């Protein structure tokens, strides 16, 4: 191989590796998840299970049920119940996994219906109240809200307390979700141009479209081999949907590799562009460049180019759910002897 060509091919990967963990000074990101889990698409169960096996990587501050369809808090609790059953194994790998009880305390019901008019409802949901409370908490870190469903709760929170925008960072999975709740999205876009927001309408498709799909890396073959039989979380994943889709998961992958403060850079969860840099400097959307187009989906290649990386990493996480670590956890400040 020509050395220069080889280095050129490796450069994007080297840059991504160098940027790992840059949420702050190696801080965990503060994260809330707003999900329509239990509604019309079972892939939110898949994404929640994936999130939970990575729960030691985040300071989770809220899990909000945000239909507008049939999803309710019980669907989030079902995932936490599976997590609780695997928790004894997971905790042997990292002391940072939150307790099931702590996760249950932060589950809230969001709006049951999408926003009806141009403005959010004045009576806001418990989910919106939690967004406000956590955004107003004394913490120097930003609060990331990952929206996997309706944006009604975010719109209610921002409409009620616009000052929280200084602390909020939103990564939303749009497309079908936006179609279910267009008024809330339009309100945020038209009335709050200063909101820090990644709106992912097509890039997320790279999670299950394109990339390496042969052998163990297929949408059916991977979960069949590396999720099935892997603890209670793996069993729940296969029960809900045995074929990998996980369309909301790029919002989580975004933090696992890449600088979360720089959406234009490479991340496992996509690289984005600012379509309106002057009037909306903190708004990012899918990259329409032909070089990252896959099957007609803008930006999809910025996710699926990392498919083997994020699947192999996830494989290790599912192994955690299935078995205990053989290496004792070293507790901070405690000197251990052999």
Secondary structure, DSSP 8 states (H G I E B T S, - for coil): --HHHHHHHHHHHHHHHHTTTTTSSS--EEEEEEE-TTSS-THHHHHHHHHHHTGGGEEEEEEEE--SSS--HHHHHHHHHHHHHHHHHHHHH-TTS--HHHHHHTEEE--SS---SSS--SS--HHHHHHHHHHTSS-SS-EEEEESS--HHHHHHHHH-GGGGGTEEEEEE-THHHHHSHHHHHHHHHH-TTS-EEEESSGGGGGTSSS--SGGGSTTHHHHHHTTTSHHHHHHHHHH-SS---TTTHHHHHHHSS-TT-TTS--TT---B-TTTTT-TTEEB----GGG-BTTBTTTHHHHTTHHHHHHHHHHHHHHHHS--SS----TT-----
